[in-house]
Structure formats: structure tokens, C-alpha cells
């Protein structure tokens, strides 16, 4: 039955109301729901520091060779792109990444034959020699921009006895002596602004931390402890180090601490640990964890203080994140 003339306006108004309501719902509430989902995803990503395209480069040392791997986090894919089994020059340490290439310190069984090379990370693994004759007593460290290398020499001659620290360009040019000491140098690290931090044994036992400022050519005795510092690095304005709390003791393993510019110390490893090989990428701290490992050769799993890796990776050390 059709509506009467009197009821017809009310009928059309009712239909119009329903049409407008449906349009409003689809345009307004629908968009609000989508934005809410996107916002929640963004928050989730921020909390868990999700980086879908992150690539982690690490080394695994085996009895007769060192293997270099690339792990792509988005697809959880691991690829070996270089190993030195049949090479005359063996990897001593992969040092850093340089525009998708790796800077490697390598040598032969002849102690006088050591060099710096660049290796591509594709499956071709092409090599380019950077410095044909490079010698260092301690493992070297490279600046964040890959322009400067810090290395050491040791002299057993009585008048020159001790360690000398040098800086130079990667090809060996502009060599400069920056510090000498008769104490044993344990570890070195460079900040983003190329401030050098050094840990060395203290004559009275324990360890000392010294900071060298290149711009002022000045070294500062920054911190001293009765404990043994086994590794040191920079994280922004903080010094990160691994420390054994009892000198010359096998009762404990290295734990991780931070030291700020006011010399405040904070333990940042979460429990009793056996950590090694700190690698810092911006605000992230990676390290090798041997706490629950029975195989010291394979070292353990790479992790980050902020977010554990989503896959356990057996590794000896990490040398790059892109």
C-alpha cells in the first residue's frame, strides 16, 4: 500500500536519514577504524624496534677457516658470502662495513705478512687491497666514516719498552703517534666524533680507562678500577665495557656496564652472563652471549639489549648492521 499524501514527506525524510547515516558510517567510522589499526601497528613497531630490512653481518670461526655471513631479518635468511679455507691470507678480524663492502684485517702464517683489504658482500666476494703492509700488535679499530684506523706497536727494547698507539688513514698515509704506555693495552674504541677510549692494565692491579681527544692532542685519566676490563666501546656519549669483577679469577665471566661522562656506572647486562665482542650500531648494543653455551669455539647468539634477535645465530662476532 502506497503512503498517503500527508505521510509521503515523512516517508521520504526517513529514507533520506537512512541513506545519509549509511554514507556517514562508511566515510567517517570506516576511516577511523583504519587509522586506529595503523596507529596500533606503528606503536607496536616502535616498541619492538622492528626493522624489516635490517641486515646483520657476522663471522663464524671454525678450526680451518673463517666464514662471513649476511643475515636478512625480514625473511630470516642467512647467506655465507665468503670463507678463507683455500686462501693464502686468512681473516684475522673483519673490522667494519663501508658502503656495502667489508674492511678486513688478514694475514698469513708469516707474521710479517698482514694487510687491510676490502671484500664485496655479494656472492663474488671480490677483493681490493687497501694497505699491503699493515702490522698491529692489538686488534685495530676503524672510525665510523672508515677514514681513520687506530693500531698499536710493541717494543721489547729497554729504552722504548711498551706500547705505542698510532692513527693513520687506511692506506697508511698521515701516520701519527698519539700515545705511549708501559702498561698492557687491553682494548680500544672510537666514538662517532673520533674520541678514542683506551683500557689498559693498572700498575697496581685492575684496569684504567683513558680518553684521548684528537682535537686537543690530550689524554685524560678518566677512570680506574680494581676489576679487569676485557673490552671497551662507545655508545653515543657513554662508554660501554665488559668487566670481570674478580681480577685473575675464573669464578666469573664478563658482564656489561655503562659509564657516563660524570663517571656514573650502571650494570646493563640483565643477569649473570658470559658476554664478549661488543658491537654498537647507533643506540643498539649487540654482543656474543656464551652464558648457556658449552662450545666456546662457536661463541653463542647475537642479541641486542633492547630487543633479542628473532632467530638464534651461532656466531663468533658481529661486524656490521645495515
Helices and strands as residue ranges (DSSP letters): H 5-24, I 25-29, H 30-48, E 55-62, E 65-72, E 77-83, E 90-98, E 101-107, E 114-120, E 127-131, E 141-142, E 148-155, G 158-160, E 162-169, E 176-181, E 185-190, E 196-201, E 207-213, E 218-225, E 228-235, E 238-244, E 255-259, E 265-267, E 275-281, E 284-289, E 300-304, E 314-315, E 317-321
